[in-house]
Amino acid sequence: MSIHFSKDHEWVNAADANAAVVGITVHAQDALGDVVFVDLPEVGKTFAQGEVAGVVESVKAAADVYMPVSGEIVEVNEELRNDPSLANSDPLGAGWFFKVKLSDAAQLSELMDETSYNSFAENA
């Protein structure tokens, strides 16, 4: 898999050339606690890297979900909207947030690999 991580604790799986999958990291969901609500972006909306694309709310706090890469939203995870706890139980799988058609695949190289992210998260 081709998974990259942002300093804002999102992950991007760019294994599919048509649409990269985006979600929050294990570290993020651990820090948030039990997720109770997600606000997902609209399909068709375009975001720049670093823009707020959604919100995740937990019993502890609310946090913005940032775009780790620029692109157009092509799908959102309706299952997550119906069952926000998926962000806790399977953050790197069934708990994905949205899919994005990348506008600049080179931005992936600006993100961290898993080893770098784990080191970053330990000190966050």
C-alpha positions in Angstrom: 0.0 0.0 0.0 1.0 3.5 -0.6 0.0 5.3 2.6 1.3 8.7 3.5 0.6 10.7 6.7 0.2 14.5 7.4 1.4 16.5 10.3 -2.4 17.1 11.0 -2.8 13.3 11.6 -4.6 12.4 8.4 -3.6 9.5 6.2 -3.8 9.1 2.4 -3.8 5.8 0.6 -2.9 6.6 -3.0 -2.8 3.0 -4.2 -5.7 3.7 -6.6 -4.7 6.0 -9.4 -8.2 7.4 -9.8 -9.0 8.4 -6.2 -6.9 8.5 -3.0 -8.6 7.5 0.2 -8.3 9.8 3.2 -8.9 9.2 6.9 -7.7 10.1 10.4 -4.8 8.2 12.0 -4.8 5.8 14.9 -3.0 8.5 16.9 -5.7 11.0 16.1 -8.6 8.8 17.1 -6.8 7.8 20.3 -6.4 11.4 21.2 -10.0 12.2 20.4 -11.6 9.3 22.2 -15.0 7.9 21.2 -16.0 9.6 17.9 -19.7 10.5 17.9 -20.2 12.6 14.8 -18.4 13.3 11.5 -19.1 16.2 9.1 -17.9 15.0 5.7 -17.3 17.3 2.6 -19.6 17.5 -0.4 -18.9 15.3 -3.4 -17.7 17.5 -6.2 -16.1 20.1 -4.0 -12.5 21.0 -4.5 -10.0 21.7 -1.7 -6.4 23.0 -1.6 -3.9 21.1 0.5 -4.2 22.2 4.1 -7.8 23.4 3.9 -10.4 22.2 6.3 -12.5 19.5 4.6 -14.6 18.2 7.5 -15.0 17.9 11.2 -14.8 15.0 13.6 -16.5 15.2 17.0 -15.8 13.0 20.0 -16.9 12.8 23.6 -13.7 14.9 24.4 -13.5 17.5 21.6 -14.1 18.5 18.1 -11.3 18.6 15.5 -11.0 19.7 12.0 -10.1 17.3 9.2 -7.6 18.9 6.9 -6.9 18.0 3.2 -3.6 16.3 3.1 -3.5 16.8 -0.7 -5.3 19.1 -3.1 -8.1 17.7 -5.1 -11.8 17.1 -5.8 -13.9 15.0 -3.4 -15.3 12.1 -5.5 -16.9 10.0 -2.7 -17.6 10.1 1.0 -18.0 7.3 3.4 -21.7 7.1 4.2 -21.2 4.2 6.5 -19.0 6.5 8.7 -21.7 9.1 8.7 -24.1 6.5 9.9 -21.7 4.8 12.4 -19.0 7.4 13.4 -17.5 4.7 15.8 -15.8 3.2 12.7 -13.2 6.0 13.0 -12.3 4.3 16.3 -12.7 0.7 15.5 -11.0 0.7 12.1 -9.4 4.1 11.4 -7.2 2.8 8.6 -9.9 0.7 7.0 -13.7 0.9 7.2 -13.3 4.3 9.1 -12.1 6.2 6.0 -13.6 9.6 5.5 -13.5 10.4 1.8 -11.9 9.8 -1.6 -10.2 12.6 -3.5 -9.1 12.9 -7.1 -5.6 14.3 -6.7 -4.9 17.5 -8.5 -1.1 17.3 -7.8 0.2 13.9 -7.0 3.6 15.4 -6.3 2.2 16.6 -3.0 2.3 13.1 -1.7 6.1 13.4 -1.5 5.6 16.2 1.0 3.9 13.8 3.4 5.5 11.4 5.8 5.9 7.6 5.5 4.7 5.4 8.4 8.0 5.3 10.2 8.4 9.1 10.0 4.8 9.6 11.1 5.1 7.3 14.1 8.2 9.1 15.3 6.4 12.5 14.8 3.2 11.3 16.6 5.3 10.0 19.6 6.5 13.6 20.1 3.2 15.4 19.3 
